[in-house]
């Protein structure tokens, strides 16, 4: 068999791994690159093989960096099946439609404002192209083997992280190859712990937090401190959030704080259309998360839910202190940009960054102390207080990733560390070799392995 790392190596975005065996081609994830311009430009490049020659896509979960290139794949000739869990299909539909809408809006604004270097700015894909992906989805159940071919089987096992997220185990050529997808935390606020693999000849393991340990400080206490301080100073709190699962985790913690009278009685606002749609998915897929029906209902009552953009504008110009949760999580697009255009230059504002911030994203730049940020062709001075809460990440840290390997019954032949920047990948490589004596390596973009 031949495995090619097309994306998601040396970076946490653009996940695409091609498996070729006995004339069958399988793509594990089909993600969009984000962050640095050099990475984003890869989204416009063709795959090393024709999409029409790919038989199957196996989707670990619905985040943009794992499913966001599917409209390009279909538009360029893919006609096969996309296997995933029911929640993953639902999440992917929301994310692809939202991404396509943002792509179209950004291209329109760039053309009207003439701040694109291109004569005519084009979206990476349109809403119509995103919708053409959906008929290819085929729903599978976790822990049920599916035959892709007479000699190739796949099993999806739960990975925590977000609704529907799974690890994929391929059985082919008398070998077991495991693709971790994104591994959730052992003690996540909303998700259950990931299922550990027991058998594997080869493992492609994500290493987003390969060199980090989540802090011992309680994220709930950090939220309490930052909100109370900002309100005392008369400021608004903006929380850029991934609409999928992170927004709901923050809502849950804020609801607990409010129930305990630890944060003030001010407006708490959810302004992310996709995050609002995700609330419905939490209702429809209760077995995938920890929240019971009563908690979920009471939590939602606390928040003002905004869907219309005019409501966004009204909220922005309301000077009352408030907490606003708005997408996107890495501040790469979405409605949070409209809030930042108004609030980032006000010293009484607090921006709380949660979750992983990819290299080159606005979120990463703000956390690293950027004095100004560029939004829609204009520069804005950063006078707001920028803080980060690492304890709300949906990714397992170094300890979680090492623990995920602890149930293996036999030593794997090799572990490939993917979906991480080079430094965390290399540190995790050393830690795994020290603890288990497993052979590890960090692949390069485009590298091909014959196994």
SVG drawing of the C-alpha trace seen along z (x, -y; Angstrom):
<svg xmlns="http://www.w3.org/2000/svg" viewBox="-35 -53 48 63">
<polyline fill="none" stroke="black" stroke-width="0.4" points="0.0,0.0 1.1,-3.6 0.2,-6.5 0.8,-10.1 0.6,-13.1 -1.1,-15.7 -1.9,-18.1 -2.0,-18.5 1.7,-17.9 3.9,-20.7 0.7,-22.5 -2.6,-22.0 -4.7,-22.7 -5.5,-21.2 -5.7,-17.6 -5.6,-15.2 -4.0,-11.7 -4.2,-9.5 -4.3,-5.7 -3.8,-3.6 -4.1,0.2 -4.9,2.7 -6.3,0.1 -8.5,-1.5 -7.9,-5.2 -9.1,-6.4 -8.7,-10.0 -8.7,-10.4 -10.2,-13.9 -10.3,-16.7 -9.5,-19.8 -8.9,-23.5 -5.6,-25.2 -5.9,-28.2 -3.5,-30.8 -0.3,-31.8 -0.8,-33.1 1.6,-30.5 -0.7,-27.8 -4.0,-29.4 -2.6,-29.6 -2.4,-25.8 -6.2,-25.7 -6.0,-26.9 -3.6,-24.2 -4.7,-20.9 -4.3,-17.6 -1.3,-15.4 -3.9,-13.0 -7.2,-13.6 -10.2,-13.8 -12.2,-11.6 -9.8,-8.7 -10.5,-8.8 -13.0,-6.1 -13.8,-7.1 -13.4,-9.9 -13.4,-9.0 -14.2,-12.0 -12.9,-12.0 -15.0,-15.0 -16.6,-18.2 -14.1,-21.0 -13.1,-23.1 -9.5,-22.0 -10.8,-18.4 -13.7,-18.9 -13.3,-22.4 -11.8,-21.3 -14.7,-18.9 -16.5,-21.4 -13.3,-21.8 -12.9,-18.0 -16.4,-17.5 -16.2,-20.4 -13.0,-18.9 -14.6,-15.5 -14.9,-13.4 -18.0,-11.1 -17.4,-8.7 -18.9,-8.2 -18.0,-10.3 -18.3,-8.1 -18.8,-9.7 -21.0,-9.7 -24.4,-11.3 -23.3,-14.3 -20.2,-14.8 -22.4,-15.0 -24.6,-17.6 -21.7,-19.6 -19.9,-19.5 -23.0,-20.8 -23.2,-23.7 -19.5,-24.5 -19.3,-24.2 -22.3,-26.4 -21.0,-29.0 -17.5,-28.9 -18.9,-29.2 -21.1,-32.2 -18.0,-33.9 -15.9,-33.2 -18.6,-34.8 -19.0,-37.8 -15.2,-38.4 -14.8,-38.2 -17.7,-40.7 -16.2,-43.1 -12.7,-42.8 -14.1,-43.7 -16.2,-46.6 -13.4,-47.9 -10.8,-47.2 -8.4,-45.8 -7.7,-42.5 -4.4,-42.2 -6.5,-40.3 -8.4,-42.1 -11.5,-40.2 -11.5,-38.4 -13.1,-34.9 -14.4,-32.8 -12.6,-29.5 -16.0,-27.9 -19.6,-29.0 -22.7,-28.0 -24.0,-26.1 -20.7,-24.2 -20.8,-23.4 -24.3,-22.0 -23.2,-19.6 -21.1,-17.8 -24.0,-16.7 -25.5,-13.9 -22.1,-12.1 -22.4,-11.6 -23.0,-8.1 -23.8,-7.7 -22.0,-5.0 -22.3,-3.9 -19.3,-3.9 -17.7,-0.5 -19.4,1.1 -17.1,2.4 -17.9,1.2 -16.5,2.9 -15.0,0.4 -13.7,3.2 -13.5,7.0 -10.2,6.7 -10.6,3.3 -12.6,2.6 -13.0,-0.6 -14.1,-1.0 -14.9,-4.4 -14.4,-4.8 -15.3,-7.8 -12.5,-10.5 -14.2,-13.1 -13.2,-16.5 -16.5,-17.6 -19.9,-16.0 -19.4,-13.0 -15.6,-13.1 -14.0,-9.7 -10.7,-7.9 -10.6,-5.7 -9.1,-2.2 -8.4,-0.7 -7.9,3.0 -6.1,3.8 -3.3,6.0 -3.3,7.9 -2.4,4.6 -4.2,2.2 -3.6,-1.5 -5.1,-4.0 -5.8,-7.6 -6.4,-9.4 -8.3,-12.5 -8.3,-15.1 -8.2,-13.6 -10.3,-15.1 -9.4,-15.6 -9.8,-13.0 -11.7,-15.6 -13.5,-17.7 -16.4,-20.0 -18.9,-18.5 -17.4,-15.6 -16.8,-12.0 -13.1,-10.7 -11.7,-9.3 -11.6,-5.6 -8.1,-4.2 -6.8,-1.9 -5.9,1.6 -4.3,2.9 -2.3,1.0 0.6,1.7 0.8,-2.0 -0.7,-5.1 -1.1,-8.6 -1.4,-10.6 -2.4,-14.3 0.0,-16.4 -1.6,-19.8 -0.7,-20.2 2.3,-17.8 4.5,-20.2 1.9,-21.6 0.1,-20.6 -3.2,-22.3 -2.8,-24.5 -4.1,-23.3 -6.0,-26.5 -9.8,-26.1 -11.0,-27.9 -14.3,-28.6 -12.4,-30.7 -10.4,-32.5 -13.7,-33.4 -15.1,-34.7 -12.0,-36.9 -11.8,-38.4 -15.5,-39.1 -15.7,-40.8 -12.6,-42.9 -13.8,-44.0 -17.3,-44.9 -15.8,-46.8 -13.9,-48.9 -17.1,-49.5 -15.9,-47.3 -17.3,-44.7 -16.0,-41.1 -15.6,-39.5 -14.9,-35.8 -14.0,-34.7 -15.1,-31.1 -15.3,-28.1 -19.0,-27.7 -18.8,-23.9 -18.6,-22.7 -16.4,-25.5 -19.2,-28.0 -21.4,-25.6 -18.7,-24.8 -18.3,-28.5 -22.0,-28.9 -22.2,-26.0 -19.4,-27.5 -21.0,-31.0 -24.4,-29.5 -22.8,-27.8 -21.1,-31.0 -24.4,-32.9 -26.3,-30.3 -23.7,-30.6 -24.0,-34.4 -20.3,-34.8 -20.7,-37.0 -22.9,-40.1 -26.3,-40.4 -25.4,-41.8 -26.4,-40.7 -24.8,-37.4 -25.0,-37.1 -24.4,-34.4 -23.8,-35.9 -22.8,-33.1 -25.5,-31.7 -23.6,-28.4 -23.2,-28.2 -27.0,-28.7 -27.6,-25.9 -25.2,-23.7 -27.4,-24.1 -30.1,-22.1 -27.5,-19.5 -26.8,-19.1 -30.5,-18.4 -30.6,-15.9 -27.4,-14.0 -27.6,-13.7 -25.6,-10.5 -22.6,-12.3 -22.2,-14.8 -22.6,-15.0 -25.3,-17.7 -28.7,-16.5 -31.9,-18.0 -32.7,-20.2 -29.2,-21.7 -29.2,-22.4 -32.6,-24.2 -31.7,-26.3 -28.4,-27.2 -29.9,-28.5 -32.4,-30.7 -29.6,-32.8 -28.4,-33.9 -29.6,-36.4 -29.3,-34.6 -28.6,-36.8 -29.2,-35.7 -29.9,-38.8 -27.0,-41.0 -28.9,-44.2 -29.1,-42.8 -25.3,-42.5 -25.0,-46.2 -27.4,-47.2 -25.4,-45.2 -22.1,-46.7 -23.3,-50.2 -24.9,-49.5 -22.4,-50.9 -23.6,-48.7 -21.0,-46.2 -21.8,-42.7 -20.3,-39.3 -20.4,-38.4 -19.5,-35.0 -18.9,-35.2 -17.2,-33.1 -14.6,-32.5 -12.4,-30.9 -9.1,-31.9 -10.5,-35.4 -10.0,-34.5 -13.5,-35.6 -17.1,-35.7 -19.1,-38.2 -16.4,-38.6 -14.5,-40.8 -17.4,-43.3 -17.1,-43.5 -13.4,-43.8 -13.5,-46.7 -15.4,-48.7 -14.0,-47.4 -10.3,-46.4 -9.3,-50.1 -11.0,-50.6 -8.7,-50.0 -11.7,-48.9 -12.5,-46.0 -11.3,-42.5 -10.9,-39.8 -10.7,-36.3 -9.0,-33.9 -9.9,-30.2 -8.7,-27.2 -5.8,-26.6 -4.7,-29.5 -3.0,-28.5 0.2,-30.0 -0.5,-33.3 -4.1,-33.7 -5.3,-37.0 -5.9,-35.1 -2.3,-34.0 -1.0,-37.5 -3.2,-39.1 -2.1,-36.6 1.5,-37.2 1.1,-40.9 0.5,-42.5 0.0,-46.3 -2.3,-46.4 -4.3,-43.9 -5.6,-44.0 -9.3,-43.5 -11.0,-43.8 -8.1,-45.8 -7.8,-48.3 -5.4,-48.3 -6.8,-48.7 -4.7,-49.6 -4.9,-47.0 -5.7,-48.8 -8.0,-46.1 -6.8,-43.7 -6.0,-40.4 -6.0,-37.3 -6.0,-33.5 -7.6,-30.6 -5.9,-27.4 -8.0,-25.2 -10.9,-25.4 -9.2,-23.7 -11.0,-20.8 -7.7,-19.1 -6.0,-16.7 -2.6,-17.9 0.7,-16.1 -0.4,-14.0 -3.7,-13.1 -2.0,-12.1 0.5,-9.9 -2.2,-8.3 -4.3,-7.6 -1.5,-5.1 -1.5,-3.3 -4.0,-0.4 -2.0,0.9 -1.6,4.6 1.4,4.8 4.1,2.4 3.2,0.7 5.7,0.7 5.7,-3.1 3.8,-6.2 3.6,-9.2 3.0,-12.5 0.7,-14.7 -1.6,-17.7 0.8,-19.8 3.5,-22.3 7.1,-21.1 8.1,-21.9 5.2,-20.2 5.5,-17.2 9.2,-16.7 8.7,-17.1 5.9,-14.5 8.1,-12.2 10.7,-12.3 8.2,-11.8 6.5,-8.8 9.9,-7.1 11.0,-7.7 7.8,-6.3 6.9,-3.4 10.0,-2.9 7.7,-3.2 9.4,-4.3 8.1,-7.8 8.6,-10.1 7.3,-13.5 6.4,-13.4 6.9,-16.2 4.2,-17.7 3.9,-15.5 5.9,-12.7 5.0,-9.2 5.3,-6.0 5.1,-2.4 3.9,-0.2"/>
</svg>
